[in-house]
């Protein structure tokens, strides 16, 4: 059980796969796994934020084990992994999040420079 949040620690979600898989330990310097894992978590949070910002939501990594989802009014939700992010985001937004929303797609295209 996590002493900070009182939740049981669950299995690692597939999006947080272990970096040691398929790599021999002698090929890697100490701490490199943690840096790579943190870097990838921050990258995933950044990508999710591109979508979430359209719904006035934001996502932050929390201690490398969970994410904090916030809305602009200050409400927040602790989410275990990216799999549980989207239902929590819909709850905070008070509406369904539609990845096929034309306004969202146009915004993402304009943010990417029209690619």
N, CA, C and O atoms as a GROMACS GRO file, in nm:
protein
  460
    1UNK      N    1   0.085  -0.117   0.000
    1UNK     CA    2   0.000   0.000   0.000
    1UNK      C    3   0.090   0.124   0.000
    1UNK      O    4   0.191   0.128   0.069
    2UNK      N    5   0.051   0.222  -0.077
    2UNK     CA    6   0.126   0.347  -0.084
    2UNK      C    7   0.103   0.428   0.043
    2UNK      O    8  -0.012   0.454   0.080
    3UNK      N    9   0.210   0.466   0.110
    3UNK     CA   10   0.196   0.540   0.237
    3UNK      C   11   0.149   0.682   0.215
    3UNK      O   12   0.096   0.744   0.307
    4UNK      N   13   0.167   0.737   0.095
    4UNK     CA   14   0.125   0.874   0.069
    4UNK      C   15  -0.022   0.886   0.032
    4UNK      O   16  -0.090   0.978   0.078
    5UNK      N   17  -0.071   0.794  -0.048
    5UNK     CA   18  -0.209   0.808  -0.097
    5UNK      C   19  -0.303   0.702  -0.042
    5UNK      O   20  -0.424   0.713  -0.061
    6UNK      N   21  -0.252   0.599   0.024
    6UNK     CA   22  -0.338   0.497   0.083
    6UNK      C   23  -0.397   0.400  -0.016
    6UNK      O   24  -0.488   0.325   0.019
    7UNK      N   25  -0.347   0.399  -0.140
    7UNK     CA   26  -0.398   0.306  -0.240
    7UNK      C   27  -0.306   0.185  -0.251
    7UNK      O   28  -0.186   0.192  -0.223
    8UNK      N   29  -0.365   0.075  -0.292
    8UNK     CA   30  -0.285  -0.044  -0.314
    8UNK      C   31  -0.206  -0.027  -0.443
    8UNK      O   32  -0.256   0.028  -0.541
    9UNK      N   33  -0.083  -0.072  -0.442
    9UNK     CA   34   0.000  -0.066  -0.561
    9UNK      C   35  -0.044  -0.179  -0.653
    9UNK      O   36  -0.043  -0.296  -0.614
   10UNK      N   37  -0.080  -0.144  -0.774
   10UNK     CA   38  -0.130  -0.242  -0.869
   10UNK      C   39  -0.019  -0.286  -0.963
   10UNK      O   40   0.095  -0.239  -0.954
   11UNK      N   41  -0.053  -0.375  -1.052
   11UNK     CA   42   0.044  -0.420  -1.151
   11UNK      C   43   0.083  -0.302  -1.239
   11UNK      O   44   0.009  -0.206  -1.253
   12UNK      N   45   0.200  -0.312  -1.298
   12UNK     CA   46   0.249  -0.208  -1.387
   12UNK      C   47   0.168  -0.215  -1.517
   12UNK      O   48   0.157  -0.320  -1.579
   13UNK      N   49   0.114  -0.100  -1.557
   13UNK     CA   50   0.037  -0.092  -1.681
   13UNK      C   51   0.131  -0.112  -1.800
   13UNK      O   52   0.250  -0.081  -1.789
   14UNK      N   53   0.081  -0.162  -1.910
   14UNK     CA   54   0.168  -0.191  -2.024
   14UNK      C   55   0.236  -0.065  -2.077
   14UNK      O   56   0.342  -0.076  -2.139
   15UNK      N   57   0.178   0.053  -2.055
   15UNK     CA   58   0.244   0.175  -2.101
   15UNK      C   59   0.365   0.211  -2.016
   15UNK      O   60   0.447   0.292  -2.057
   16UNK      N   61   0.376   0.151  -1.900
   16UNK     CA   62   0.491   0.173  -1.811
   16UNK      C   63   0.581   0.050  -1.808
   16UNK      O   64   0.634   0.014  -1.703
   17UNK      N   65   0.597  -0.013  -1.923
   17UNK     CA   66   0.675  -0.136  -1.928
   17UNK      C   67   0.816  -0.113  -1.874
   17UNK      O   68   0.866   0.000  -1.873
   18UNK      N   69   0.876  -0.217  -1.831
   18UNK     CA   70   1.010  -0.208  -1.772
   18UNK      C   71   1.116  -0.197  -1.881
   18UNK      O   72   1.110  -0.269  -1.981
   19UNK      N   73   1.211  -0.109  -1.862
   19UNK     CA   74   1.315  -0.086  -1.961
   19UNK      C   75   1.420  -0.195  -1.961
   19UNK      O   76   1.493  -0.211  -2.059
   20UNK      N   77   1.428  -0.271  -1.854
   20UNK     CA   78   1.527  -0.378  -1.848
   20UNK      C   79   1.495  -0.492  -1.943
   20UNK      O   80   1.583  -0.569  -1.980
   21UNK      N   81   1.369  -0.504  -1.982
   21UNK     CA   82   1.328  -0.614  -2.068
   21UNK      C   83   1.411  -0.614  -2.196
   21UNK      O   84   1.414  -0.516  -2.270
   22UNK      N   85   1.476  -0.722  -2.221
   22UNK     CA   86   1.552  -0.738  -2.343
   22UNK      C   87   1.688  -0.671  -2.345
   22UNK      O   88   1.756  -0.670  -2.448
   23UNK      N   89   1.730  -0.614  -2.232
   23UNK     CA   90   1.859  -0.546  -2.226
   23UNK      C   91   1.944  -0.611  -2.118
   23UNK      O   92   1.897  -0.635  -2.007
   24UNK      N   93   2.069  -0.638  -2.151
   24UNK     CA   94   2.159  -0.696  -2.052
   24UNK      C   95   2.207  -0.588  -1.957
   24UNK      O   96   2.241  -0.478  -2.001
   25UNK      N   97   2.210  -0.617  -1.829
   25UNK     CA   98   2.244  -0.518  -1.726
   25UNK      C   99   2.384  -0.461  -1.743
   25UNK      O  100   2.406  -0.344  -1.713
   26UNK      N  101   2.479  -0.541  -1.792
   26UNK     CA  102   2.615  -0.490  -1.803
   26UNK      C  103   2.630  -0.386  -1.915
   26UNK      O  104   2.733  -0.318  -1.922
   27UNK      N  105   2.531  -0.373  -2.001
   27UNK     CA  106   2.538  -0.277  -2.110
   27UNK      C  107   2.490  -0.139  -2.067
   27UNK      O  108   2.503  -0.043  -2.143
   28UNK      N  109   2.436  -0.127  -1.946
   28UNK     CA  110   2.371  -0.004  -1.905
   28UNK      C  111   2.432   0.048  -1.776
   28UNK      O  112   2.464  -0.030  -1.686
   29UNK      N  113   2.449   0.178  -1.767
   29UNK     CA  114   2.503   0.236  -1.645
   29UNK      C  115   2.394   0.244  -1.537
   29UNK      O  116   2.275   0.245  -1.568
   30UNK      N  117   2.437   0.249  -1.413
   30UNK     CA  118   2.343   0.255  -1.301
   30UNK      C  119   2.258   0.381  -1.313
   30UNK      O  120   2.310   0.490  -1.339
   31UNK      N  121   2.129   0.367  -1.293
   31UNK     CA  122   2.036   0.479  -1.296
   31UNK      C  123   1.978   0.508  -1.433
   31UNK      O  124   1.884   0.587  -1.445
   32UNK      N  125   2.033   0.446  -1.537
   32UNK     CA  126   1.984   0.475  -1.672
   32UNK      C  127   1.840   0.428  -1.691
   32UNK      O  128   1.762   0.493  -1.760
   33UNK      N  129   1.803   0.316  -1.629
   33UNK     CA  130   1.666   0.267  -1.640
   33UNK      C  131   1.568   0.369  -1.583
   33UNK      O  132   1.465   0.398  -1.644
   34UNK      N  133   1.601   0.424  -1.466
   34UNK     CA  134   1.513   0.521  -1.403
   34UNK      C  135   1.501   0.647  -1.487
   34UNK      O  136   1.391   0.702  -1.502
   35UNK      N  137   1.611   0.693  -1.542
   35UNK     CA  138   1.606   0.814  -1.626
   35UNK      C  139   1.523   0.789  -1.751
   35UNK      O  140   1.442   0.873  -1.790
   36UNK      N  141   1.542   0.675  -1.814
   36UNK     CA  142   1.467   0.644  -1.936
   36UNK      C  143   1.318   0.628  -1.905
   36UNK      O  144   1.233   0.675  -1.981
   37UNK      N  145   1.286   0.563  -1.794
   37UNK     CA  146   1.147   0.545  -1.755
   37UNK      C  147   1.082   0.680  -1.726
   37UNK      O  148   0.969   0.705  -1.769
   38UNK      N  149   1.152   0.766  -1.653
   38UNK     CA  150   1.098   0.898  -1.621
   38UNK      C  151   1.081   0.980  -1.748
   38UNK      O  152   0.979   1.047  -1.765
   39UNK      N  153   1.178   0.976  -1.835
   39UNK     CA  154   1.172   1.049  -1.961
   39UNK      C  155   1.050   1.005  -2.043
   39UNK      O  156   0.978   1.089  -2.097
   40UNK      N  157   1.026   0.875  -2.051
   40UNK     CA  158   0.912   0.825  -2.127
   40UNK      C  159   0.779   0.861  -2.061
   40UNK      O  160   0.683   0.893  -2.131
   41UNK      N  161   0.772   0.857  -1.928
   41UNK     CA  162   0.649   0.897  -1.858
   41UNK      C  163   0.618   1.044  -1.885
   41UNK      O  164   0.502   1.080  -1.908
   42UNK      N  165   0.720   1.129  -1.882
   42UNK     CA  166   0.698   1.272  -1.908
   42UNK      C  167   0.657   1.295  -2.053
   42UNK      O  168   0.574   1.382  -2.081
   43UNK      N  169   0.713   1.218  -2.144
   43UNK     CA  170   0.674   1.227  -2.284
   43UNK      C  171   0.528   1.187  -2.302
   43UNK      O  172   0.453   1.255  -2.372
   44UNK      N  173   0.488   1.077  -2.239
   44UNK     CA  174   0.348   1.032  -2.249
   44UNK      C  175   0.253   1.136  -2.190
   44UNK      O  176   0.147   1.163  -2.246
   45UNK      N  177   0.292   1.194  -2.076
   45UNK     CA  178   0.207   1.297  -2.014
   45UNK      C  179   0.196   1.417  -2.106
   45UNK      O  180   0.088   1.477  -2.118
   46UNK      N  181   0.305   1.454  -2.171
   46UNK     CA  182   0.301   1.566  -2.265
   46UNK      C  183   0.210   1.540  -2.383
   46UNK      O  184   0.134   1.628  -2.424
   47UNK      N  185   0.216   1.420  -2.436
   47UNK     CA  186   0.128   1.384  -2.548
   47UNK      C  187  -0.018   1.383  -2.505
   47UNK      O  188  -0.105   1.432  -2.577
   48UNK      N  189  -0.046   1.328  -2.387
   48UNK     CA  190  -0.183   1.328  -2.336
   48UNK      C  191  -0.231   1.470  -2.313
   48UNK      O  192  -0.348   1.501  -2.336
   49UNK      N  193  -0.142   1.558  -2.268
   49UNK     CA  194  -0.180   1.697  -2.244
   49UNK      C  195  -0.221   1.770  -2.371
   49UNK      O  196  -0.300   1.864  -2.366
   50UNK      N  197  -0.167   1.728  -2.484
   50UNK     CA  198  -0.210   1.789  -2.611
   50UNK      C  199  -0.359   1.768  -2.634
   50UNK      O  200  -0.428   1.856  -2.683
   51UNK      N  201  -0.408   1.650  -2.598
   51UNK     CA  202  -0.551   1.621  -2.612
   51UNK      C  203  -0.629   1.682  -2.496
   51UNK      O  204  -0.732   1.744  -2.517
   52UNK      N  205  -0.579   1.663  -2.376
   52UNK     CA  206  -0.651   1.708  -2.257
   52UNK      C  207  -0.668   1.859  -2.251
   52UNK      O  208  -0.768   1.907  -2.198
   53UNK      N  209  -0.573   1.934  -2.304
   53UNK     CA  210  -0.584   2.080  -2.298
   53UNK      C  211  -0.706   2.130  -2.375
   53UNK      O  212  -0.762   2.235  -2.343
   54UNK      N  213  -0.747   2.056  -2.476
   54UNK     CA  214  -0.867   2.090  -2.552
   54UNK      C  215  -0.991   2.088  -2.461
   54UNK      O  216  -1.088   2.158  -2.486
   55UNK      N  217  -0.986   2.007  -2.358
   55UNK     CA  218  -1.097   1.993  -2.264
   55UNK      C  219  -1.069   2.065  -2.132
   55UNK      O  220  -1.134   2.039  -2.030
   56UNK      N  221  -0.972   2.157  -2.134
   56UNK     CA  222  -0.935   2.235  -2.015
   56UNK      C  223  -0.887   2.148  -1.900
   56UNK      O  224  -0.917   2.176  -1.784
   57UNK      N  225  -0.813   2.044  -1.932
   57UNK     CA  226  -0.756   1.953  -1.833
   57UNK      C  227  -0.605   1.947  -1.850
   57UNK      O  228  -0.552   1.978  -1.957
   58UNK      N  229  -0.536   1.906  -1.746
   58UNK     CA  230  -0.392   1.890  -1.752
   58UNK      C  231  -0.348   1.768  -1.673
   58UNK      O  232  -0.415   1.728  -1.578
   59UNK      N  233  -0.238   1.709  -1.713
   59UNK     CA  234  -0.188   1.587  -1.652
   59UNK      C  235  -0.043   1.607  -1.610
   59UNK      O  236   0.036   1.664  -1.685
   60UNK      N  237  -0.009   1.560  -1.490
   60UNK     CA  238   0.128   1.567  -1.440
   60UNK      C  239   0.168   1.430  -1.385
   60UNK      O  240   0.086   1.358  -1.328
   61UNK      N  241   0.294   1.398  -1.402
   61UNK     CA  242   0.348   1.278  -1.339
   61UNK      C  243   0.359   1.303  -1.189
   61UNK      O  244   0.398   1.412  -1.147
   62UNK      N  245   0.326   1.204  -1.110
   62UNK     CA  246   0.334   1.219  -0.965
   62UNK      C  247   0.424   1.110  -0.909
   62UNK      O  248   0.381   0.996  -0.889
   63UNK      N  249   0.547   1.146  -0.884
   63UNK     CA  250   0.640   1.053  -0.821
   63UNK      C  251   0.678   0.933  -0.902
   63UNK      O  252   0.731   0.836  -0.847
   64UNK      N  253   0.655   0.936  -1.032
   64UNK     CA  254   0.693   0.825  -1.117
   64UNK      C  255   0.606   0.702  -1.104
   64UNK      O  256   0.639   0.597  -1.160
   65UNK      N  257   0.495   0.713  -1.031
   65UNK     CA  258   0.410   0.594  -1.014
   65UNK      C  259   0.264   0.619  -1.047
   65UNK      O  260   0.191   0.524  -1.076
   66UNK      N  261   0.221   0.742  -1.042
   66UNK     CA  262   0.082   0.777  -1.072
   66UNK      C  263   0.082   0.907  -1.150
   66UNK      O  264   0.187   0.968  -1.173
   67UNK      N  265  -0.037   0.950  -1.190
   67UNK     CA  266  -0.054   1.078  -1.256
   67UNK      C  267  -0.159   1.158  -1.180
   67UNK      O  268  -0.250   1.101  -1.119
   68UNK      N  269  -0.146   1.291  -1.183
   68UNK     CA  270  -0.246   1.380  -1.127
   68UNK      C  271  -0.313   1.451  -1.243
   68UNK      O  272  -0.247   1.517  -1.324
   69UNK      N  273  -0.443   1.438  -1.251
   69UNK     CA  274  -0.524   1.502  -1.353
   69UNK      C  275  -0.594   1.620  -1.288
   69UNK      O  276  -0.657   1.605  -1.183
   70UNK      N  277  -0.584   1.738  -1.349
   70UNK     CA  278  -0.644   1.858  -1.291
   70UNK      C  279  -0.729   1.931  -1.395
   70UNK      O  280  -0.705   1.924  -1.515
   71UNK      N  281  -0.831   2.000  -1.343
   71UNK     CA  282  -0.906   2.090  -1.430
   71UNK      C  283  -0.871   2.233  -1.392
   71UNK      O  284  -0.794   2.256  -1.298
   72UNK      N  285  -0.926   2.328  -1.463
   72UNK     CA  286  -0.890   2.469  -1.439
   72UNK      C  287  -0.948   2.526  -1.311
   72UNK      O  288  -0.907   2.633  -1.267
   73UNK      N  289  -1.045   2.458  -1.251
   73UNK     CA  290  -1.104   2.508  -1.127
   73UNK      C  291  -1.029   2.457  -1.004
   73UNK      O  292  -1.061   2.496  -0.891
   74UNK      N  293  -0.930   2.371  -1.025
   74UNK     CA  294  -0.851   2.320  -0.914
   74UNK      C  295  -0.888   2.180  -0.868
   74UNK      O  296  -0.821   2.123  -0.782
   75UNK      N  297  -0.994   2.125  -0.924
   75UNK     CA  298  -1.028   1.986  -0.890
   75UNK      C  299  -0.921   1.895  -0.947
   75UNK      O  300  -0.864   1.923  -1.053
   76UNK      N  301  -0.895   1.787  -0.877
   76UNK     CA  302  -0.794   1.693  -0.925
   76UNK      C  303  -0.837   1.550  -0.898
   76UNK      O  304  -0.921   1.522  -0.813
   77UNK      N  305  -0.776   1.464  -0.972
   77UNK     CA  306  -0.802   1.320  -0.962
   77UNK      C  307  -0.668   1.249  -0.975
   77UNK      O  308  -0.589   1.281  -1.063
   78UNK      N  309  -0.643   1.155  -0.888
   78UNK     CA  310  -0.523   1.073  -0.895
   78UNK      C  311  -0.554   0.952  -0.981
   78UNK      O  312  -0.649   0.878  -0.953
   79UNK      N  313  -0.475   0.931  -1.086
   79UNK     CA  314  -0.498   0.817  -1.175
   79UNK      C  315  -0.376   0.725  -1.174
   79UNK      O  316  -0.262   0.771  -1.172
   80UNK      N  317  -0.402   0.598  -1.174
   80UNK     CA  318  -0.297   0.496  -1.164
   80UNK      C  319  -0.210   0.490  -1.288
   80UNK      O  320  -0.088   0.479  -1.278
   81UNK      N  321  -0.274   0.496  -1.406
   81UNK     CA  322  -0.201   0.480  -1.531
   81UNK      C  323  -0.281   0.542  -1.643
   81UNK      O  324  -0.390   0.594  -1.620
   82UNK      N  325  -0.228   0.537  -1.764
   82UNK     CA  326  -0.297   0.598  -1.877
   82UNK      C  327  -0.427   0.525  -1.912
   82UNK      O  328  -0.516   0.584  -1.972
   83UNK      N  329  -0.437   0.400  -1.876
   83UNK     CA  330  -0.561   0.326  -1.900
   83UNK      C  331  -0.678   0.379  -1.820
   83UNK      O  332  -0.792   0.376  -1.865
   84UNK      N  333  -0.650   0.428  -1.700
   84UNK     CA  334  -0.756   0.483  -1.616
   84UNK      C  335  -0.769   0.634  -1.629
   84UNK      O  336  -0.853   0.696  -1.564
   85UNK      N  337  -0.686   0.693  -1.714
   85UNK     CA  338  -0.689   0.838  -1.733
   85UNK      C  339  -0.818   0.886  -1.798
   85UNK      O  340  -0.880   0.981  -1.751
   86UNK      N  341  -0.858   0.822  -1.906
   86UNK     CA  342  -0.968   0.875  -1.987
   86UNK      C  343  -1.102   0.874  -1.916
   86UNK      O  344  -1.175   0.972  -1.928
   87UNK      N  345  -1.139   0.770  -1.842
   87UNK     CA  346  -1.264   0.779  -1.765
   87UNK      C  347  -1.259   0.890  -1.660
   87UNK      O  348  -1.358   0.960  -1.637
   88UNK      N  349  -1.144   0.907  -1.596
   88UNK     CA  350  -1.130   1.014  -1.496
   88UNK      C  351  -1.138   1.151  -1.564
   88UNK      O  352  -1.195   1.244  -1.507
   89UNK      N  353  -1.081   1.163  -1.683
   89UNK     CA  354  -1.086   1.289  -1.756
   89UNK      C  355  -1.229   1.325  -1.794
   89UNK      O  356  -1.270   1.441  -1.785
   90UNK      N  357  -1.306   1.226  -1.837
   90UNK     CA  358  -1.446   1.252  -1.870
   90UNK      C  359  -1.525   1.295  -1.747
   90UNK      O  360  -1.613   1.380  -1.755
   91UNK      N  361  -1.492   1.236  -1.634
   91UNK     CA  362  -1.558   1.273  -1.509
   91UNK      C  363  -1.528   1.418  -1.472
   91UNK      O  364  -1.618   1.494  -1.438
   92UNK      N  365  -1.399   1.457  -1.479
   92UNK     CA  366  -1.362   1.595  -1.446
   92UNK      C  367  -1.416   1.695  -1.548
   92UNK      O  368  -1.456   1.805  -1.512
   93UNK      N  369  -1.415   1.658  -1.675
   93UNK     CA  370  -1.463   1.748  -1.780
   93UNK      C  371  -1.615   1.760  -1.777
   93UNK      O  372  -1.671   1.859  -1.824
   94UNK      N  373  -1.681   1.659  -1.723
   94UNK     CA  374  -1.827   1.661  -1.718
   94UNK      C  375  -1.892   1.632  -1.852
   94UNK      O  376  -2.009   1.664  -1.873
   95UNK      N  377  -1.816   1.573  -1.941
   95UNK     CA  378  -1.868   1.537  -2.073
   95UNK      C  379  -1.778   1.432  -2.135
   95UNK      O  380  -1.665   1.412  -2.090
   96UNK      N  381  -1.827   1.363  -2.238
   96UNK     CA  382  -1.742   1.265  -2.304
   96UNK      C  383  -1.628   1.333  -2.379
   96UNK      O  384  -1.644   1.442  -2.432
   97UNK      N  385  -1.513   1.268  -2.381
   97UNK     CA  386  -1.398   1.316  -2.459
   97UNK      C  387  -1.398   1.239  -2.589
   97UNK      O  388  -1.384   1.116  -2.591
   98UNK      N  389  -1.413   1.311  -2.698
   98UNK     CA  390  -1.424   1.248  -2.828
   98UNK      C  391  -1.296   1.269  -2.909
   98UNK      O  392  -1.269   1.381  -2.952
   99UNK      N  393  -1.217   1.164  -2.931
   99UNK     CA  394  -1.094   1.179  -3.009
   99UNK      C  395  -1.121   1.213  -3.156
   99UNK      O  396  -1.030   1.255  -3.227
  100UNK      N  397  -1.244   1.195  -3.201
  100UNK     CA  398  -1.279   1.227  -3.339
  100UNK      C  399  -1.343   1.366  -3.351
  100UNK      O  400  -1.392   1.402  -3.458
  101UNK      N  401  -1.344   1.442  -3.243
  101UNK     CA  402  -1.396   1.579  -3.244
  101UNK      C  403  -1.318   1.660  -3.346
  101UNK      O  404  -1.195   1.670  -3.338
  102UNK      N  405  -1.388   1.719  -3.443
  102UNK     CA  406  -1.321   1.792  -3.550
  102UNK      C  407  -1.241   1.911  -3.498
  102UNK      O  408  -1.133   1.941  -3.548
  103UNK      N  409  -1.295   1.979  -3.396
  103UNK     CA  410  -1.223   2.094  -3.339
  103UNK      C  411  -1.091   2.048  -3.275
  103UNK      O  412  -0.989   2.116  -3.286
  104UNK      N  413  -1.093   1.933  -3.208
  104UNK     CA  414  -0.972   1.877  -3.149
  104UNK      C  415  -0.871   1.840  -3.257
  104UNK      O  416  -0.752   1.871  -3.245
  105UNK      N  417  -0.918   1.776  -3.361
  105UNK     CA  418  -0.828   1.736  -3.470
  105UNK      C  419  -0.766   1.857  -3.538
  105UNK      O  420  -0.648   1.856  -3.571
  106UNK      N  421  -0.845   1.961  -3.561
  106UNK     CA  422  -0.792   2.082  -3.623
  106UNK      C  423  -0.689   2.149  -3.534
  106UNK      O  424  -0.586   2.196  -3.581
  107UNK      N  425  -0.717   2.152  -3.404
  107UNK     CA  426  -0.623   2.211  -3.310
  107UNK      C  427  -0.491   2.134  -3.307
  107UNK      O  428  -0.383   2.194  -3.306
  108UNK      N  429  -0.500   2.001  -3.305
  108UNK     CA  430  -0.379   1.918  -3.301
  108UNK      C  431  -0.299   1.936  -3.431
  108UNK      O  432  -0.176   1.940  -3.427
  109UNK      N  433  -0.368   1.946  -3.543
  109UNK     CA  434  -0.298   1.970  -3.670
  109UNK      C  435  -0.230   2.106  -3.672
  109UNK      O  436  -0.117   2.119  -3.719
  110UNK      N  437  -0.298   2.208  -3.623
  110UNK     CA  438  -0.239   2.342  -3.623
  110UNK      C  439  -0.122   2.348  -3.524
  110UNK      O  440  -0.023   2.417  -3.551
  111UNK      N  441  -0.132   2.278  -3.411
  111UNK     CA  442  -0.021   2.274  -3.315
  111UNK      C  443   0.100   2.203  -3.374
  111UNK      O  444   0.214   2.235  -3.341
  112UNK      N  445   0.075   2.108  -3.463
  112UNK     CA  446   0.185   2.032  -3.525
  112UNK      C  447   0.235   2.099  -3.653
  112UNK      O  448   0.318   2.043  -3.725
  113UNK      N  449   0.185   2.218  -3.681
  113UNK     CA  450   0.231   2.290  -3.799
  113UNK      C  451   0.164   2.245  -3.927
  113UNK      O  452   0.218   2.262  -4.036
  114UNK      N  453   0.043   2.186  -3.914
  114UNK     CA  454  -0.032   2.146  -4.032
  114UNK      C  455   0.011   2.017  -4.095
  114UNK      O  456  -0.029   1.986  -4.207
  115UNK      N  457   0.094   1.939  -4.024
  115UNK     CA  458   0.140   1.811  -4.080
  115UNK      C  459   0.029   1.714  -4.095
  115UNK      O  460   0.051   1.602  -4.141
   0.00000   0.00000   0.00000
